[in-house]
Amino acid sequence: MSRFQKLSHTLYECKYHIVFCPKYRYPIFDGAMGKYAEQQIYQLARQKDLVEVEELNVQPDHIHTILSVPPKYSISGMMGFLKGKMALNLFHRFERLSKRYWGRHLWSRGYCVSTVGLDEDKIRKYVQWQNHNDRQAEQLGLW
């Protein structure tokens, strides 16, 4: 099985390590709320076509996840969807959150995202090799 996935005109492997946390980094994800947050991430990811949760770790004050997201979705759009729907569901399920997070603003504004994939040095060498290979082909009149 290939590690790449397909869309109609695209072959891709887009995996992202994403870390996000609640406002003021309060340690709210312990016990039942942590389990519920974990379930919500899996459930919300299934609502988007071809989005998969590769890894997930819910800590008391932040969440780490590795998501496989097809290139038809932006990461900012995906995070807006996840954080928005999770906040609504968490406030609905755990009413005590409304006391700590007045105005129903659960998440801190930002998040940390890093791509997961091929080794950068290998990609740089490949790109440089392609450039060198193309110049050689031009000199030989193959192009």
Solvent accessible surface area in square Angstrom, and as a share of the most:
residue,aa,sasa,rsa
1,M,246,1.10
2,S,74,0.48
3,R,128,0.47
4,F,80,0.33
5,Q,58,0.26
6,K,157,0.66
7,L,47,0.23
8,S,104,0.67
9,H,175,0.78
10,T,55,0.32
11,L,113,0.56
12,Y,9,0.03
13,E,43,0.19
14,C,30,0.18
15,K,52,0.22
16,Y,41,0.15
17,H,59,0.26
18,I,0,0.00
19,V,30,0.17
20,F,2,0.01
21,C,28,0.17
22,P,0,0.00
23,K,63,0.27
24,Y,130,0.49
25,R,118,0.43
26,Y,74,0.28
27,P,83,0.52
28,I,13,0.06
29,F,6,0.02
30,D,88,0.46
31,G,57,0.55
32,A,73,0.57
33,M,3,0.01
34,G,8,0.08
35,K,137,0.58
36,Y,27,0.10
37,A,0,0.00
38,E,67,0.30
39,Q,112,0.50
40,Q,11,0.05
41,I,0,0.00
42,Y,83,0.32
43,Q,83,0.37
44,L,4,0.02
45,A,3,0.02
46,R,173,0.63
47,Q,108,0.48
48,K,53,0.23
49,D,81,0.42
50,L,72,0.36
51,V,9,0.05
52,E,82,0.37
53,V,26,0.15
54,E,70,0.31
55,E,110,0.49
56,L,32,0.16
57,N,73,0.37
58,V,29,0.17
59,Q,62,0.28
60,P,63,0.39
61,D,38,0.20
62,H,29,0.13
63,I,0,0.00
64,H,58,0.26
65,T,2,0.01
66,I,43,0.22
67,L,0,0.00
68,S,4,0.03
69,V,1,0.01
70,P,0,0.00
71,P,68,0.43
72,K,106,0.45
73,Y,56,0.21
74,S,67,0.43
75,I,25,0.13
76,S,74,0.48
77,G,44,0.42
78,M,2,0.01
79,M,2,0.01
80,G,48,0.46
81,F,40,0.17
82,L,0,0.00
83,K,20,0.09
84,G,34,0.33
85,K,89,0.38
86,M,0,0.00
87,A,13,0.10
88,L,105,0.52
89,N,49,0.25
90,L,0,0.00
91,F,4,0.02
92,H,152,0.68
93,R,144,0.53
94,F,21,0.09
95,E,134,0.60
96,R,145,0.53
97,L,6,0.03
98,S,45,0.29
99,K,176,0.75
100,R,115,0.42
101,Y,4,0.01
102,W,188,0.66
103,G,51,0.49
104,R,125,0.46
105,H,111,0.49
106,L,3,0.01
107,W,25,0.09
108,S,30,0.19
109,R,234,0.85
110,G,43,0.41
111,Y,78,0.30
112,C,77,0.46
113,V,65,0.37
114,S,55,0.35
115,T,105,0.61
116,V,59,0.34
117,G,53,0.51
118,L,101,0.50
119,D,72,0.37
120,E,104,0.47
121,D,87,0.45
122,K,143,0.60
123,I,75,0.38
124,R,137,0.50
125,K,140,0.59
126,Y,126,0.48
127,V,90,0.52
128,Q,119,0.53
129,W,136,0.48
130,Q,57,0.25
131,N,79,0.41
132,H,89,0.40
133,N,57,0.29
134,D,56,0.29
135,R,128,0.47
136,Q,87,0.39
137,A,15,0.11
138,E,113,0.51
139,Q,150,0.67
140,L,135,0.67
141,G,59,0.57
142,L,133,0.66
143,W,205,0.72
